[in-house]
Amino acid sequence: MKSSRGRARFGILVPFTNTNLEPDMALLRPEGVSFHFARMGGYDQDEIPDADQMHGLGAVDLSEPLRLLQGVKPDVIFYGCTSATLTHGPSFDRALARQIKQDSGAETVTAAGALVHALQTLGIKRIGFASPYVPTINDMAIAFLSEVGVDTIKRSEVGTALDNYGQGELEPQSVHDLGLAADHTDAEAVVLSCTDMRSVEIVDRLEAKLGKPVITSNQAMVFQAMQLAGVGEPIPSFGQLLKRDRL
């Protein structure tokens, strides 16, 4: 493992309008691990991030942002958009991770794949699902999870089509309430999907209210990346998943 402030470097591909992935990573950063970001386009910032927009982002050429990110020689690369691969399906998501790893030489996690990995690690098969997405993307997300053996018992939505900035502007209390509305007695966990939604800040509080795990896109990416990088100590305050030993 390369030395970077003592331990490892994580490189993160982030949609260019995303305003919360970087602050979340600052909150979640393990001691001695550095984060390095490159922005990616492939969608119209002035359009509603619907299925077509996110499908386009998932298919965009990553060669330039990936080339720039490789300049810091990261140990793990994050593909930091959940809906971009949820709209393509699990096979596409896995293939994208393999391609990034092949092109960069770095271990790779995707946001959607990290959610799956977290659920499988916890042995969870039935969930409540919440996101700021338009309903069509939620349909695709639920179908994606079904393909990997996870059933969605209940879902909650914001009820209006948020633009690229509106998703990131949801206040933590609104995210908490969205997650609360996704809970069901038969759900073993609640998933808060979206790297630009302020979920990390309310995970502990929501878990205390629900009495079950809450899994978020950004938390799940950090969990999987830490496993790949051999960084094993628990991280407090951001949900049951990160409080687990990873090695």
ChimeraX commands (.cxc) that place a marker at each C-alpha (Angstrom):
marker #1 position 0.00,0.00,0.00 radius 0.5
marker #1 position 1.37,3.42,-0.97 radius 0.5
marker #1 position 2.09,5.93,1.76 radius 0.5
marker #1 position -0.22,8.94,1.81 radius 0.5
marker #1 position -0.39,10.84,5.06 radius 0.5
marker #1 position 0.55,7.50,6.56 radius 0.5
marker #1 position -1.77,4.88,5.08 radius 0.5
marker #1 position -3.62,5.10,1.76 radius 0.5
marker #1 position -5.01,7.36,-0.96 radius 0.5
marker #1 position -8.62,7.21,-2.10 radius 0.5
marker #1 position -9.46,8.77,-5.46 radius 0.5
marker #1 position -13.06,9.78,-6.07 radius 0.5
marker #1 position -14.90,10.43,-9.34 radius 0.5
marker #1 position -17.72,12.85,-8.50 radius 0.5
marker #1 position -20.51,14.29,-10.69 radius 0.5
marker #1 position -19.67,17.92,-11.36 radius 0.5
marker #1 position -22.80,19.35,-9.68 radius 0.5
marker #1 position -22.52,17.19,-6.55 radius 0.5
marker #1 position -21.99,19.37,-3.47 radius 0.5
marker #1 position -22.16,16.80,-0.64 radius 0.5
marker #1 position -19.89,13.90,-1.53 radius 0.5
marker #1 position -16.72,15.81,-0.65 radius 0.5
marker #1 position -18.02,17.13,2.72 radius 0.5
marker #1 position -19.22,13.62,3.58 radius 0.5
marker #1 position -15.79,12.19,2.82 radius 0.5
marker #1 position -14.26,14.76,5.16 radius 0.5
marker #1 position -16.56,13.51,7.92 radius 0.5
marker #1 position -15.83,9.85,7.21 radius 0.5
marker #1 position -12.08,10.04,6.55 radius 0.5
marker #1 position -10.09,7.38,8.42 radius 0.5
marker #1 position -6.95,8.55,10.16 radius 0.5
marker #1 position -4.00,8.68,7.77 radius 0.5
marker #1 position -6.08,8.27,4.59 radius 0.5
marker #1 position -6.24,11.08,2.04 radius 0.5
marker #1 position -9.07,11.77,-0.43 radius 0.5
marker #1 position -8.52,13.14,-3.94 radius 0.5
marker #1 position -11.33,14.19,-6.29 radius 0.5
marker #1 position -11.90,14.50,-10.02 radius 0.5
marker #1 position -15.18,15.76,-11.48 radius 0.5
marker #1 position -17.07,14.06,-14.28 radius 0.5
marker #1 position -19.73,15.35,-16.65 radius 0.5
marker #1 position -21.99,13.64,-19.15 radius 0.5
marker #1 position -25.27,15.26,-18.14 radius 0.5
marker #1 position -26.98,18.65,-18.32 radius 0.5
marker #1 position -26.81,20.56,-15.05 radius 0.5
marker #1 position -30.00,22.48,-15.89 radius 0.5
marker #1 position -32.14,19.39,-16.55 radius 0.5
marker #1 position -33.97,17.24,-14.02 radius 0.5
marker #1 position -31.70,14.24,-13.25 radius 0.5
marker #1 position -34.12,11.71,-14.68 radius 0.5
marker #1 position -33.42,8.21,-15.99 radius 0.5
marker #1 position -32.15,9.45,-19.36 radius 0.5
marker #1 position -29.76,11.96,-17.76 radius 0.5
marker #1 position -28.35,9.42,-15.31 radius 0.5
marker #1 position -28.18,6.71,-17.95 radius 0.5
marker #1 position -26.07,9.12,-20.00 radius 0.5
marker #1 position -23.78,9.83,-17.06 radius 0.5
marker #1 position -23.22,6.10,-16.52 radius 0.5
marker #1 position -22.13,5.69,-20.14 radius 0.5
marker #1 position -19.88,8.78,-20.33 radius 0.5
marker #1 position -16.22,8.47,-21.32 radius 0.5
marker #1 position -14.18,8.56,-18.08 radius 0.5
marker #1 position -10.75,8.60,-19.69 radius 0.5
marker #1 position -9.92,12.25,-18.91 radius 0.5
marker #1 position -11.11,12.49,-15.26 radius 0.5
marker #1 position -9.60,9.07,-14.64 radius 0.5
marker #1 position -6.28,10.17,-16.18 radius 0.5
marker #1 position -6.21,13.22,-13.92 radius 0.5
marker #1 position -7.11,11.18,-10.85 radius 0.5
marker #1 position -4.34,8.69,-11.62 radius 0.5
marker #1 position -1.87,11.52,-11.10 radius 0.5
marker #1 position -2.04,10.93,-7.33 radius 0.5
marker #1 position -1.65,7.13,-7.69 radius 0.5
marker #1 position -4.74,6.22,-5.64 radius 0.5
marker #1 position -5.01,2.84,-3.96 radius 0.5
marker #1 position -8.80,2.75,-4.34 radius 0.5
marker #1 position -11.02,4.67,-6.78 radius 0.5
marker #1 position -14.66,5.44,-5.99 radius 0.5
marker #1 position -17.23,5.86,-8.75 radius 0.5
marker #1 position -19.27,8.42,-6.83 radius 0.5
marker #1 position -22.74,8.34,-8.37 radius 0.5
marker #1 position -25.32,5.75,-7.37 radius 0.5
marker #1 position -28.11,6.43,-9.89 radius 0.5
marker #1 position -25.76,6.45,-12.91 radius 0.5
marker #1 position -25.28,2.70,-12.66 radius 0.5
marker #1 position -28.58,1.84,-10.97 radius 0.5
marker #1 position -30.18,2.87,-14.28 radius 0.5
marker #1 position -28.00,0.38,-16.20 radius 0.5
marker #1 position -28.24,-2.69,-13.96 radius 0.5
marker #1 position -25.90,-4.87,-11.88 radius 0.5
marker #1 position -23.96,-6.34,-14.81 radius 0.5
marker #1 position -23.09,-2.87,-16.10 radius 0.5
marker #1 position -22.12,-1.74,-12.61 radius 0.5
marker #1 position -19.73,-4.66,-12.13 radius 0.5
marker #1 position -18.29,-4.21,-15.62 radius 0.5
marker #1 position -17.66,-0.50,-14.97 radius 0.5
marker #1 position -15.78,-1.30,-11.77 radius 0.5
marker #1 position -13.66,-3.87,-13.61 radius 0.5
marker #1 position -12.91,-1.40,-16.41 radius 0.5
marker #1 position -11.87,1.38,-14.02 radius 0.5
marker #1 position -9.61,-1.05,-12.18 radius 0.5
marker #1 position -8.10,-2.26,-15.45 radius 0.5
marker #1 position -7.51,1.27,-16.72 radius 0.5
marker #1 position -6.16,2.68,-13.46 radius 0.5
marker #1 position -4.53,-0.22,-11.67 radius 0.5
marker #1 position -6.43,0.77,-8.52 radius 0.5
marker #1 position -9.02,-1.20,-6.60 radius 0.5
marker #1 position -12.44,0.18,-7.47 radius 0.5
marker #1 position -15.79,0.59,-5.74 radius 0.5
marker #1 position -19.00,1.97,-7.21 radius 0.5
marker #1 position -21.70,3.60,-5.11 radius 0.5
marker #1 position -24.35,1.11,-6.22 radius 0.5
marker #1 position -22.01,-1.84,-5.82 radius 0.5
marker #1 position -21.01,-0.63,-2.36 radius 0.5
marker #1 position -24.65,-0.57,-1.26 radius 0.5
marker #1 position -24.97,-4.19,-2.40 radius 0.5
marker #1 position -21.71,-5.12,-0.68 radius 0.5
marker #1 position -22.87,-3.53,2.59 radius 0.5
marker #1 position -26.21,-5.32,2.51 radius 0.5
marker #1 position -24.54,-8.64,1.76 radius 0.5
marker #1 position -22.00,-8.08,4.53 radius 0.5
marker #1 position -24.84,-7.55,7.01 radius 0.5
marker #1 position -26.85,-10.45,5.59 radius 0.5
marker #1 position -29.81,-8.21,4.74 radius 0.5
marker #1 position -32.41,-9.37,2.23 radius 0.5
marker #1 position -35.36,-7.03,2.87 radius 0.5
marker #1 position -35.11,-3.26,2.97 radius 0.5
marker #1 position -36.90,0.05,3.00 radius 0.5
marker #1 position -35.59,2.31,0.23 radius 0.5
marker #1 position -35.43,6.11,0.18 radius 0.5
marker #1 position -33.87,8.54,-2.27 radius 0.5
marker #1 position -34.29,12.01,-3.81 radius 0.5
marker #1 position -34.65,10.46,-7.28 radius 0.5
marker #1 position -37.57,10.74,-9.67 radius 0.5
marker #1 position -39.92,7.71,-9.41 radius 0.5
marker #1 position -38.62,6.10,-12.62 radius 0.5
marker #1 position -35.09,5.90,-11.21 radius 0.5
marker #1 position -36.46,4.49,-7.97 radius 0.5
marker #1 position -38.19,1.80,-10.02 radius 0.5
marker #1 position -34.85,0.98,-11.64 radius 0.5
marker #1 position -33.02,1.03,-8.32 radius 0.5
marker #1 position -35.47,-1.41,-6.78 radius 0.5
marker #1 position -35.18,-3.67,-9.84 radius 0.5
marker #1 position -31.36,-3.48,-9.59 radius 0.5
marker #1 position -31.46,-4.57,-5.94 radius 0.5
marker #1 position -33.96,-7.32,-6.72 radius 0.5
marker #1 position -31.51,-8.77,-9.26 radius 0.5
marker #1 position -28.93,-9.18,-6.51 radius 0.5
marker #1 position -31.38,-10.77,-4.09 radius 0.5
marker #1 position -32.58,-7.76,-2.07 radius 0.5
marker #1 position -36.34,-7.16,-1.84 radius 0.5
marker #1 position -37.69,-3.66,-1.23 radius 0.5
marker #1 position -40.60,-3.89,1.22 radius 0.5
marker #1 position -41.35,-0.17,1.23 radius 0.5
marker #1 position -40.05,2.98,-0.45 radius 0.5
marker #1 position -40.33,6.69,0.14 radius 0.5
marker #1 position -39.91,9.59,-2.27 radius 0.5
marker #1 position -39.69,13.35,-1.97 radius 0.5
marker #1 position -42.86,13.84,-4.02 radius 0.5
marker #1 position -41.43,16.42,-6.42 radius 0.5
marker #1 position -38.86,16.30,-9.20 radius 0.5
marker #1 position -35.70,17.80,-7.72 radius 0.5
marker #1 position -33.06,19.28,-10.00 radius 0.5
marker #1 position -29.34,18.54,-9.68 radius 0.5
marker #1 position -28.94,21.12,-6.93 radius 0.5
marker #1 position -32.23,20.39,-5.18 radius 0.5
marker #1 position -31.09,16.87,-4.31 radius 0.5
marker #1 position -28.07,18.24,-2.50 radius 0.5
marker #1 position -30.06,21.00,-0.80 radius 0.5
marker #1 position -32.35,18.65,1.14 radius 0.5
marker #1 position -31.78,19.43,4.80 radius 0.5
marker #1 position -30.64,16.58,7.09 radius 0.5
marker #1 position -34.00,16.61,8.91 radius 0.5
marker #1 position -35.80,16.09,5.59 radius 0.5
marker #1 position -33.47,13.19,4.82 radius 0.5
marker #1 position -34.16,11.74,8.28 radius 0.5
marker #1 position -37.90,11.96,7.69 radius 0.5
marker #1 position -37.53,10.41,4.22 radius 0.5
marker #1 position -35.70,7.46,5.74 radius 0.5
marker #1 position -38.26,7.15,8.53 radius 0.5
marker #1 position -41.04,6.99,5.95 radius 0.5
marker #1 position -39.26,4.10,4.17 radius 0.5
marker #1 position -39.27,1.86,7.24 radius 0.5
marker #1 position -41.46,-1.22,7.57 radius 0.5
marker #1 position -41.67,-3.86,10.29 radius 0.5
marker #1 position -40.50,-6.49,7.76 radius 0.5
marker #1 position -37.54,-4.40,6.55 radius 0.5
marker #1 position -34.21,-5.45,8.07 radius 0.5
marker #1 position -32.54,-2.15,7.15 radius 0.5
marker #1 position -33.21,1.17,5.45 radius 0.5
marker #1 position -31.17,2.26,2.43 radius 0.5
marker #1 position -30.64,5.97,1.70 radius 0.5
marker #1 position -29.43,6.08,-1.88 radius 0.5
marker #1 position -27.64,9.07,-3.45 radius 0.5
marker #1 position -24.10,10.39,-3.04 radius 0.5
marker #1 position -25.42,13.98,-3.05 radius 0.5
marker #1 position -28.03,13.51,-0.29 radius 0.5
marker #1 position -27.06,14.54,3.25 radius 0.5
marker #1 position -27.60,11.10,4.75 radius 0.5
marker #1 position -24.35,10.56,6.63 radius 0.5
marker #1 position -25.16,13.27,9.16 radius 0.5
marker #1 position -28.34,11.57,10.36 radius 0.5
marker #1 position -27.42,7.88,10.20 radius 0.5
marker #1 position -26.83,7.38,13.92 radius 0.5
marker #1 position -29.98,9.28,14.88 radius 0.5
marker #1 position -32.12,7.39,12.39 radius 0.5
marker #1 position -30.71,4.03,13.46 radius 0.5
marker #1 position -31.52,4.86,17.08 radius 0.5
marker #1 position -35.08,5.68,16.07 radius 0.5
marker #1 position -35.56,2.58,13.90 radius 0.5
marker #1 position -33.52,0.04,15.83 radius 0.5
marker #1 position -31.98,-1.33,12.63 radius 0.5
marker #1 position -29.09,-0.53,10.27 radius 0.5
marker #1 position -29.24,2.43,7.91 radius 0.5
marker #1 position -27.02,2.16,4.84 radius 0.5
marker #1 position -26.07,5.20,2.75 radius 0.5
marker #1 position -24.19,5.45,-0.54 radius 0.5
marker #1 position -21.20,7.37,0.83 radius 0.5
marker #1 position -20.92,5.40,4.06 radius 0.5
marker #1 position -21.03,2.13,2.07 radius 0.5
marker #1 position -18.30,3.27,-0.34 radius 0.5
marker #1 position -15.97,4.14,2.54 radius 0.5
marker #1 position -16.71,0.79,4.22 radius 0.5
marker #1 position -15.80,-1.22,1.13 radius 0.5
marker #1 position -12.78,0.93,0.27 radius 0.5
marker #1 position -11.38,0.53,3.78 radius 0.5
marker #1 position -11.65,-3.24,3.42 radius 0.5
marker #1 position -9.79,-3.13,0.11 radius 0.5
marker #1 position -7.10,-0.85,1.52 radius 0.5
marker #1 position -6.60,-2.89,4.69 radius 0.5
marker #1 position -7.84,-0.11,6.97 radius 0.5
marker #1 position -9.74,-2.03,9.60 radius 0.5
marker #1 position -10.58,0.05,12.66 radius 0.5
marker #1 position -14.19,1.08,13.36 radius 0.5
marker #1 position -15.38,4.63,12.67 radius 0.5
marker #1 position -17.87,5.87,15.30 radius 0.5
marker #1 position -20.92,8.10,14.82 radius 0.5
marker #1 position -21.92,7.15,11.27 radius 0.5
marker #1 position -23.98,4.00,11.59 radius 0.5
marker #1 position -23.59,0.35,12.49 radius 0.5
marker #1 position -21.84,-0.51,9.24 radius 0.5
marker #1 position -18.77,1.65,9.92 radius 0.5
marker #1 position -18.64,0.63,13.57 radius 0.5
marker #1 position -17.74,-2.91,12.45 radius 0.5
marker #1 position -14.18,-4.18,12.09 radius 0.5
marker #1 position -13.43,-4.52,8.40 radius 0.5
marker #1 position -10.56,-7.01,8.45 radius 0.5
marker link #1:1,2 radius 0.2
marker link #1:2,3 radius 0.2
marker link #1:3,4 radius 0.2
marker link #1:4,5 radius 0.2
marker link #1:5,6 radius 0.2
marker link #1:6,7 radius 0.2
marker link #1:7,8 radius 0.2
marker link #1:8,9 radius 0.2
marker link #1:9,10 radius 0.2
marker link #1:10,11 radius 0.2
marker link #1:11,12 radius 0.2
marker link #1:12,13 radius 0.2
marker link #1:13,14 radius 0.2
marker link #1:14,15 radius 0.2
marker link #1:15,16 radius 0.2
marker link #1:16,17 radius 0.2
marker link #1:17,18 radius 0.2
marker link #1:18,19 radius 0.2
marker link #1:19,20 radius 0.2
marker link #1:20,21 radius 0.2
marker link #1:21,22 radius 0.2
marker link #1:22,23 radius 0.2
marker link #1:23,24 radius 0.2
marker link #1:24,25 radius 0.2
marker link #1:25,26 radius 0.2
marker link #1:26,27 radius 0.2
marker link #1:27,28 radius 0.2
marker link #1:28,29 radius 0.2
marker link #1:29,30 radius 0.2
marker link #1:30,31 radius 0.2
marker link #1:31,32 radius 0.2
marker link #1:32,33 radius 0.2
marker link #1:33,34 radius 0.2
marker link #1:34,35 radius 0.2
marker link #1:35,36 radius 0.2
marker link #1:36,37 radius 0.2
marker link #1:37,38 radius 0.2
marker link #1:38,39 radius 0.2
marker link #1:39,40 radius 0.2
marker link #1:40,41 radius 0.2
marker link #1:41,42 radius 0.2
marker link #1:42,43 radius 0.2
marker link #1:43,44 radius 0.2
marker link #1:44,45 radius 0.2
marker link #1:45,46 radius 0.2
marker link #1:46,47 radius 0.2
marker link #1:47,48 radius 0.2
marker link #1:48,49 radius 0.2
marker link #1:49,50 radius 0.2
marker link #1:50,51 radius 0.2
marker link #1:51,52 radius 0.2
marker link #1:52,53 radius 0.2
marker link #1:53,54 radius 0.2
marker link #1:54,55 radius 0.2
marker link #1:55,56 radius 0.2
marker link #1:56,57 radius 0.2
marker link #1:57,58 radius 0.2
marker link #1:58,59 radius 0.2
marker link #1:59,60 radius 0.2
marker link #1:60,61 radius 0.2
marker link #1:61,62 radius 0.2
marker link #1:62,63 radius 0.2
marker link #1:63,64 radius 0.2
marker link #1:64,65 radius 0.2
marker link #1:65,66 radius 0.2
marker link #1:66,67 radius 0.2
marker link #1:67,68 radius 0.2
marker link #1:68,69 radius 0.2
marker link #1:69,70 radius 0.2
marker link #1:70,71 radius 0.2
marker link #1:71,72 radius 0.2
marker link #1:72,73 radius 0.2
marker link #1:73,74 radius 0.2
marker link #1:74,75 radius 0.2
marker link #1:75,76 radius 0.2
marker link #1:76,77 radius 0.2
marker link #1:77,78 radius 0.2
marker link #1:78,79 radius 0.2
marker link #1:79,80 radius 0.2
marker link #1:80,81 radius 0.2
marker link #1:81,82 radius 0.2
marker link #1:82,83 radius 0.2
marker link #1:83,84 radius 0.2
marker link #1:84,85 radius 0.2
marker link #1:85,86 radius 0.2
marker link #1:86,87 radius 0.2
marker link #1:87,88 radius 0.2
marker link #1:88,89 radius 0.2
marker link #1:89,90 radius 0.2
marker link #1:90,91 radius 0.2
marker link #1:91,92 radius 0.2
marker link #1:92,93 radius 0.2
marker link #1:93,94 radius 0.2
marker link #1:94,95 radius 0.2
marker link #1:95,96 radius 0.2
marker link #1:96,97 radius 0.2
marker link #1:97,98 radius 0.2
marker link #1:98,99 radius 0.2
marker link #1:99,100 radius 0.2
marker link #1:100,101 radius 0.2
marker link #1:101,102 radius 0.2
marker link #1:102,103 radius 0.2
marker link #1:103,104 radius 0.2
marker link #1:104,105 radius 0.2
marker link #1:105,106 radius 0.2
marker link #1:106,107 radius 0.2
marker link #1:107,108 radius 0.2
marker link #1:108,109 radius 0.2
marker link #1:109,110 radius 0.2
marker link #1:110,111 radius 0.2
marker link #1:111,112 radius 0.2
marker link #1:112,113 radius 0.2
marker link #1:113,114 radius 0.2
marker link #1:114,115 radius 0.2
marker link #1:115,116 radius 0.2
marker link #1:116,117 radius 0.2
marker link #1:117,118 radius 0.2
marker link #1:118,119 radius 0.2
marker link #1:119,120 radius 0.2
marker link #1:120,121 radius 0.2
marker link #1:121,122 radius 0.2
marker link #1:122,123 radius 0.2
marker link #1:123,124 radius 0.2
marker link #1:124,125 radius 0.2
marker link #1:125,126 radius 0.2
marker link #1:126,127 radius 0.2
marker link #1:127,128 radius 0.2
marker link #1:128,129 radius 0.2
marker link #1:129,130 radius 0.2
marker link #1:130,131 radius 0.2
marker link #1:131,132 radius 0.2
marker link #1:132,133 radius 0.2
marker link #1:133,134 radius 0.2
marker link #1:134,135 radius 0.2
marker link #1:135,136 radius 0.2
marker link #1:136,137 radius 0.2
marker link #1:137,138 radius 0.2
marker link #1:138,139 radius 0.2
marker link #1:139,140 radius 0.2
marker link #1:140,141 radius 0.2
marker link #1:141,142 radius 0.2
marker link #1:142,143 radius 0.2
marker link #1:143,144 radius 0.2
marker link #1:144,145 radius 0.2
marker link #1:145,146 radius 0.2
marker link #1:146,147 radius 0.2
marker link #1:147,148 radius 0.2
marker link #1:148,149 radius 0.2
marker link #1:149,150 radius 0.2
marker link #1:150,151 radius 0.2
marker link #1:151,152 radius 0.2
marker link #1:152,153 radius 0.2
marker link #1:153,154 radius 0.2
marker link #1:154,155 radius 0.2
marker link #1:155,156 radius 0.2
marker link #1:156,157 radius 0.2
marker link #1:157,158 radius 0.2
marker link #1:158,159 radius 0.2
marker link #1:159,160 radius 0.2
marker link #1:160,161 radius 0.2
marker link #1:161,162 radius 0.2
marker link #1:162,163 radius 0.2
marker link #1:163,164 radius 0.2
marker link #1:164,165 radius 0.2
marker link #1:165,166 radius 0.2
marker link #1:166,167 radius 0.2
marker link #1:167,168 radius 0.2
marker link #1:168,169 radius 0.2
marker link #1:169,170 radius 0.2
marker link #1:170,171 radius 0.2
marker link #1:171,172 radius 0.2
marker link #1:172,173 radius 0.2
marker link #1:173,174 radius 0.2
marker link #1:174,175 radius 0.2
marker link #1:175,176 radius 0.2
marker link #1:176,177 radius 0.2
marker link #1:177,178 radius 0.2
marker link #1:178,179 radius 0.2
marker link #1:179,180 radius 0.2
marker link #1:180,181 radius 0.2
marker link #1:181,182 radius 0.2
marker link #1:182,183 radius 0.2
marker link #1:183,184 radius 0.2
marker link #1:184,185 radius 0.2
marker link #1:185,186 radius 0.2
marker link #1:186,187 radius 0.2
marker link #1:187,188 radius 0.2
marker link #1:188,189 radius 0.2
marker link #1:189,190 radius 0.2
marker link #1:190,191 radius 0.2
marker link #1:191,192 radius 0.2
marker link #1:192,193 radius 0.2
marker link #1:193,194 radius 0.2
marker link #1:194,195 radius 0.2
marker link #1:195,196 radius 0.2
marker link #1:196,197 radius 0.2
marker link #1:197,198 radius 0.2
marker link #1:198,199 radius 0.2
marker link #1:199,200 radius 0.2
marker link #1:200,201 radius 0.2
marker link #1:201,202 radius 0.2
marker link #1:202,203 radius 0.2
marker link #1:203,204 radius 0.2
marker link #1:204,205 radius 0.2
marker link #1:205,206 radius 0.2
marker link #1:206,207 radius 0.2
marker link #1:207,208 radius 0.2
marker link #1:208,209 radius 0.2
marker link #1:209,210 radius 0.2
marker link #1:210,211 radius 0.2
marker link #1:211,212 radius 0.2
marker link #1:212,213 radius 0.2
marker link #1:213,214 radius 0.2
marker link #1:214,215 radius 0.2
marker link #1:215,216 radius 0.2
marker link #1:216,217 radius 0.2
marker link #1:217,218 radius 0.2
marker link #1:218,219 radius 0.2
marker link #1:219,220 radius 0.2
marker link #1:220,221 radius 0.2
marker link #1:221,222 radius 0.2
marker link #1:222,223 radius 0.2
marker link #1:223,224 radius 0.2
marker link #1:224,225 radius 0.2
marker link #1:225,226 radius 0.2
marker link #1:226,227 radius 0.2
marker link #1:227,228 radius 0.2
marker link #1:228,229 radius 0.2
marker link #1:229,230 radius 0.2
marker link #1:230,231 radius 0.2
marker link #1:231,232 radius 0.2
marker link #1:232,233 radius 0.2
marker link #1:233,234 radius 0.2
marker link #1:234,235 radius 0.2
marker link #1:235,236 radius 0.2
marker link #1:236,237 radius 0.2
marker link #1:237,238 radius 0.2
marker link #1:238,239 radius 0.2
marker link #1:239,240 radius 0.2
marker link #1:240,241 radius 0.2
marker link #1:241,242 radius 0.2
marker link #1:242,243 radius 0.2
marker link #1:243,244 radius 0.2
marker link #1:244,245 radius 0.2
marker link #1:245,246 radius 0.2
marker link #1:246,247 radius 0.2
view
